[in-house]
């Protein structure tokens, strides 16, 4: 069932998942389809809000196929990505092609998250073991004898306090996780010197589904989101956004056009105010703890990736796949609140994989940060040939198979344990 209203101030369930993002929705689907009583809480009434991740690698397509939802996902507005390139001062350099990968998952998807998440919630709502509460804000953890035994939440529409008792609380509520904070777990943030200024333009404003353009005013990232819209991101030095705003929207237009001259006629009409922009604080990190008795963290609540390589969605969904298998085993081995020890396998599989991705991203981010911070100091006459030579060399050096495979499948590829999944109910 979906969009439920609690009948009582106390609810009992097997698993309560806080946060209807990619990790929370995928894990809810897998658990509920495995016959586990699952409650999903989402603090917002609507999923129509600003999400930060748009890219879904081939590994996600395979997971969706194993879940039996890929056909539904492909009916949503999306753009398929087969090649990734960098445009340096109007010269294009191919970086990665996904076409050589074995089919049928030899492409990535670009799409908005809200319709995808709603589709997953619709699919799992076929199972009586699933309940979805939107407009429900988790505020604290319920504890008994040093074990987490549920969450305290507020039904925002009715201003009612609800206690949800469970065998396991899963924090899937993002980088600013209330669940993680309530548990007193350090998010383990790393220092970053970049922020990303996001804005949308018509899809016709960009040439390719995924493209990075480099010019005199830095770099510009673009992602096609289907037939109508494209998402663009301009990396800026951390803390510099107030100065960007003070200089005015026309100055922003000038800087963006210096990177991509084709935007000269688009920006005045479609980016007219800073209210149309949002600022992404790049704060990667890996939480000190991912599990306690009765508690598990997944997705951004456990680890936050930087935008480099668009790994965030894939990492979160891989967490959900492994968590599903580990939770199913733990539920069958114990009674009551799930001990942290029964969840150890989840962390032993996922933490090393996440650390590899985050370490790679941080290495890749360092020279890019230097370019953003000091690029204005170097004259264009010197930057242009240097950067063109660099990307010419990169484009003619076969991308190491390990790097390509990590982008496509993650450091440790995962598969859904379909042995637990029930048949999907047939429509009458």
LINMOCOR-V494732 format. One record per pair of residues at least 24 apart in sequence whose ideal C-beta (glycine too) atoms are under 7 Angstrom apart, sorted by sequence separation. I is the first residue (numbers start at 1). J is the second residue. D is the distance in whole Angstrom. If there is no record, write none. Layout:
I_J_D / I_J_D
//
This chain:
13_37_5 / 14_38_7 / 203_227_6 / 206_230_5 / 249_273_6 / 282_306_5 / 322_346_5 / 13_38_7 / 16_41_7 / 82_107_5 / 203_228_6 / 205_230_6 / 249_274_6 / 282_307_7 / 298_323_6 / 13_39_5 / 81_107_6 / 203_229_6 / 20_47_7 / 80_107_5 / 81_108_4 / 202_229_7 / 203_230_5 / 296_323_6 / 322_349_5 / 11_39_7 / 141_169_7 / 202_230_7 / 322_350_6 / 80_109_7 / 81_110_6 / 200_229_5 / 201_230_5 / 245_274_5 / 200_230_7 / 78_109_5 / 79_110_4 / 200_231_6 / 201_232_6 / 319_350_6 / 78_110_6 / 318_350_7 / 78_111_4 / 198_231_7 / 199_232_6 / 77_111_7 / 76_111_6 / 138_173_7 / 198_233_5 / 197_233_7 / 220_256_6 / 30_67_7 / 196_233_5 / 197_234_5 / 29_67_6 / 77_115_7 / 141_179_7 / 217_255_4 / 241_279_5 / 76_115_5 / 139_178_7 / 196_235_6 / 197_236_6 / 220_259_5 / 315_354_6 / 58_98_7 / 76_116_6 / 138_178_5 / 219_259_7 / 220_260_6 / 138_179_6 / 141_182_5 / 194_235_5 / 195_236_6 / 217_258_4 / 218_259_6 / 140_182_5 / 141_183_6 / 216_258_5 / 217_259_5 / 315_357_6 / 58_101_6 / 62_105_5 / 73_116_6 / 76_119_6 / 194_237_7 / 195_238_5 / 215_258_5 / 294_337_4 / 61_105_5 / 193_237_7 / 194_238_6 / 197_241_7 / 215_259_4 / 293_337_6 / 294_338_6 / 193_238_5 / 215_260_7 / 73_119_6 / 192_238_7 / 195_241_6 / 213_259_5 / 293_339_5 / 311_357_5 / 58_105_4 / 72_119_6 / 213_260_5 / 293_340_5 / 296_343_6 / 58_106_7 / 61_109_7 / 292_340_5 / 58_107_7 / 291_340_5 / 58_108_6 / 296_346_7 / 57_108_5 / 69_120_7 / 72_123_6 / 303_354_5 / 56_108_6 / 291_343_4 / 305_357_6 / 309_361_6 / 55_108_6 / 56_109_4 / 305_358_6 / 308_361_4 / 69_123_5 / 357_411_6 / 55_110_6 / 56_111_7 / 291_346_7 / 303_358_7 / 306_361_5 / 356_411_4 / 54_110_5 / 291_347_6 / 305_361_6 / 308_364_5 / 54_111_7 / 290_347_5 / 308_365_6 / 353_410_6 / 54_112_7 / 205_263_6 / 353_411_4 / 306_365_6 / 353_412_4 / 53_113_7 / 205_266_5 / 290_351_7 / 51_113_4 / 349_412_7 / 201_266_6 / 48_114_5 / 47_114_4 / 202_270_6 / 286_354_6 / 201_270_5 / 286_355_7 / 47_117_5 / 201_271_7 / 47_118_6 / 199_271_6 / 286_358_6 / 284_358_6 / 199_276_6 / 284_361_7 / 199_277_5 / 284_362_7 / 198_277_6 / 197_277_6 / 198_278_5 / 197_279_6 / 198_280_6 / 195_279_6 / 196_280_4 / 195_280_6 / 195_281_6 / 196_282_6 / 195_282_6 / 194_282_5 / 45_134_5 / 44_134_7 / 45_135_4 / 192_282_5 / 29_120_6 / 33_124_7 / 38_129_6 / 44_135_7 / 192_283_6 / 25_117_5 / 32_124_5 / 37_129_5 / 38_130_5 / 39_131_5 / 40_132_5 / 41_133_5 / 42_134_5 / 192_284_6 / 318_410_6 / 322_414_6 / 325_417_4 / 328_420_5 / 36_129_6 / 43_136_7 / 321_414_5 / 324_417_7 / 26_120_7 / 29_123_6 / 33_127_6 / 35_129_6 / 39_133_7 / 42_136_7 / 43_137_4 / 189_283_5 / 190_284_5 / 25_120_4 / 29_124_4 / 32_127_5 / 41_136_5 / 190_285_6 / 321_416_6 / 25_121_6 / 28_124_6 / 189_285_4 / 314_410_6 / 318_414_5 / 20_117_6 / 32_129_5 / 41_138_6 / 188_285_5 / 32_130_4 / 187_285_5 / 188_286_5 / 309_407_6 / 110_209_6 / 188_287_5 / 110_210_7 / 187_287_5 / 188_288_5 / 20_121_7 / 186_287_7 / 28_130_6 / 185_287_5 / 186_288_5 / 185_288_6 / 185_289_5 / 180_287_6 / 175_283_7 / 183_292_6 / 196_307_6 / 41_153_6 / 183_295_6 / 110_223_5 / 112_225_6 / 110_224_6 / 111_225_6 / 192_306_7 / 110_225_6 / 111_226_7 / 180_297_6 / 2_121_6 / 18_138_5 / 180_301_5 / 179_301_6 / 2_125_4 / 85_208_6 / 1_125_6 / 87_211_6 / 177_301_4 / 39_164_6 / 89_214_7 / 169_294_6 / 175_300_4 / 84_210_5 / 85_211_6 / 86_212_5 / 87_213_4 / 88_214_5 / 89_215_6 / 168_294_6 / 169_295_5 / 170_296_5 / 171_297_5 / 172_298_5 / 174_300_5 / 4_131_5 / 87_214_7 / 172_299_5 / 174_301_6 / 4_132_7 / 81_209_5 / 86_214_7 / 168_296_6 / 170_298_6 / 173_301_6 / 3_132_6 / 4_133_6 / 81_210_5 / 172_301_6 / 175_304_5 / 1_131_6 / 2_132_4 / 79_209_5 / 171_301_4 / 3_134_6 / 18_151_6 / 16_150_6 / 16_151_6 / 237_372_6 / 236_372_7 / 237_373_5 / 235_372_5 / 27_170_6 / 148_292_6 / 27_172_7 / 79_224_4 / 148_293_6 / 149_294_6 / 79_225_6 / 147_293_4 / 148_294_3 / 79_226_6 / 146_293_7 / 147_294_5 / 148_295_4 / 16_164_5 / 24_172_3 / 78_226_6 / 6_155_6 / 23_172_5 / 77_226_4 / 16_166_4 / 77_227_7 / 9_160_7 / 11_162_6 / 13_164_7 / 15_166_6 / 18_169_7 / 21_172_6 / 9_161_7 / 14_166_6 / 15_167_7 / 18_170_7 / 9_162_6 / 10_163_5 / 11_164_5 / 12_165_5 / 13_166_5 / 14_167_5 / 15_168_5 / 16_169_5 / 17_170_4 / 18_171_6 / 19_172_4 / 21_174_6 / 9_163_6 / 18_172_6 / 19_173_3 / 218_372_6 / 10_165_7 / 15_170_6 / 17_172_6 / 18_173_5 / 19_174_6 / 6_162_5 / 218_375_6 / 168_327_7 / 18_179_5 / 216_380_5 / 55_223_7 / 54_223_5 / 167_336_7 / 167_337_6 / 168_338_5 / 54_225_6 / 167_338_6 / 190_362_7 / 214_387_6 / 194_369_5 / 193_369_5 / 54_231_6 / 194_372_6 / 193_373_6 / 149_337_5 / 148_337_7 / 147_337_5 / 50_278_6 / 52_280_6 / 60_313_7 / 60_314_6 / 63_317_6 / 55_310_3 / 59_314_5 / 56_313_5 / 57_314_5 / 60_317_5 / 55_313_7 / 56_314_7 / 63_321_6 / 53_312_5 / 59_318_7 / 53_313_4 / 27_298_7 / 23_298_4 / 23_299_3 / 22_299_7 / 21_299_6 / 30_320_7 / 22_313_5 / 26_317_5 / 23_316_4 / 27_320_4 / 31_324_6 / 22_316_5 / 23_317_7 / 26_320_4 / 30_324_4 / 34_328_6 / 21_316_7 / 22_317_5 / 36_331_7 / 89_384_5 / 23_319_5 / 27_323_6 / 31_327_7 / 23_320_5 / 27_324_6 / 91_388_6 / 93_391_4 / 126_424_6 / 88_387_5 / 89_388_6 / 93_392_6 / 95_394_7 / 126_425_5 / 88_388_5 / 95_395_7 / 93_394_7 / 94_395_5 / 93_395_4 / 88_391_5 / 96_399_6 / 86_391_6 / 101_408_6 / 96_404_6 / 98_408_7 / 96_407_7 / 15_327_7 / 14_331_7 / 59_408_6 / 66_415_6 / 67_416_6 / 57_407_6 / 58_408_5 / 59_409_5 / 66_416_4 / 57_408_6 / 58_409_7 / 59_410_6 / 66_418_6 / 63_416_6 / 59_413_7 / 68_424_6 / 30_416_7 / 34_420_4 / 34_421_6 / 35_422_6 / 33_421_5 / 34_422_7 / 33_422_6
//
